[in-house]
Amino acid sequence: MGRTRTKAKKIKSAITENTSEPSQPPPVSSLLAKAQALVVQCDYPLAERFIKRVLEREPNNAEAREMHAVVLLETGELDTAKQIFETLIPPHLDAPSPPPSSAYLYLAQLSDEDPQVALQYYQTAVDLMTSQLKGKERAVGASGAENDVEVRRNIVRALIGMVEIWMDPSYNLCFDPSAEKICEDLLQLALQTDPGNTEALQSLASVRLSQQRPDDAKQCLEQAWVSWKDLDQDDTRVPPIPTRISLIKMFIELELFEPALMVLTGVIESDDQEVEAWYLEGWCFFLMAERAQENGGILGDLTAEQLGKDARDCLETCKMLHESQEHPDTPLLDHTKELIAKLENMGIQPPSDDDQDDGEGEGEADEGEWEDVGSDDGDVEMS
């Protein structure tokens, strides 16, 4: 029994020793890293909890404040987010020095009611990031430029944001006599900053379309597309879906249906719940069906009826996804229904269950047919 009591004393002593040591709170850097990871995962409520833990310890932590504003922005609290972003830039007393360029970029996007204010925010962000690049080049030499890819891309996005404001018909700026030259200068600066940038080339193509210069627009789009069209969809060099959607719209506007369909295939492969992609694919097939009717009922190896069926299939899918997701784009749904009604009048019926089952086996054949339309080797001629 004496031996048992000795063990009990040792255990009690060990417990006392372990619990007497105060637990250390995690470092702020770890809390911020965890919050950032949660933001990437779109777990905004949990991310906000970690951010608030940082702000309880360091109320003026600029990184935490900016992250908090981003979380509020993503959860729809735009006014509160804007107020926090404004505390990160001068003349606010708690603004860090230098202020983060990202805060100006967010504020530019939140200032759409005043285009001049938005332009000023974008310009300040560009100036800050340009100074950042020049400072690094002086410190590490030209060889360090490879580490600044993201900074260059952000400069380009800011410059494109400025172009979009100047071109937006809802603002009076687009009627300014200097608007065209300003847009040209901004895009030239964008391409000097990041040569071959896909978004800059697409924006330049949009300007060329507004100038009624379709051949120049095609040339810009070819440059934008050629750099990534043969890459795998999961390659990081493939532009994000919104950029590809913009490219598709211009392809369709220029009646370049085959490249539009090729890019659409990749978008739907990446996200088959993308409502706008299904709409654009249906719209593209519809226009091709109309072209086939004008050409004696055939376009390439496909008849107007085949194209009409493909159009209806895509549009019905778009309509179903739009309604199930409660998608906010009502005009898109209205046009989808309008196109479906036109196809109905043309005698194109909705796909039956049997058609959909058969389609699973025919998909590869259809893909092969598209490769033969227009050229023998499968390459798409842009000019």
Secondary structure, DSSP 8 states (H G I E B T S, - for coil): -HHHHHHHHHHHHHHHHHHTS------HHHHHHHHHHHHHTT-HHHHHHHHHHHHHH-TT-HHHHHHHHHHHHHTT-HHHHHHHHHTTSTTSTT--SS--HHHHHHHHHT-TT-HHHHHHHHHHHHHHHHHHHHHHHHHH-GGGGGGGHHHHHHHHHHHHHHHHHHH-TTSGGGGSTTHHHHHHHHHHHHHHHSTT-HHHHHHHHHHHHHTT-HHHHHHHHHHHHHTTTTS-TT-TTS--HHHHHHHHHHHHHTT-HHHHHHHHHHHHHH-TT-HHHHHHHHHHHHHHHHHHHHTTSEETTEEHHHHHHHHHHHHHHHHHHHHHHT-S-HHHHHHHHHHHHHHHHTT-----HHHHHHHHHHHHHHHHHHHHSS-TTS-----
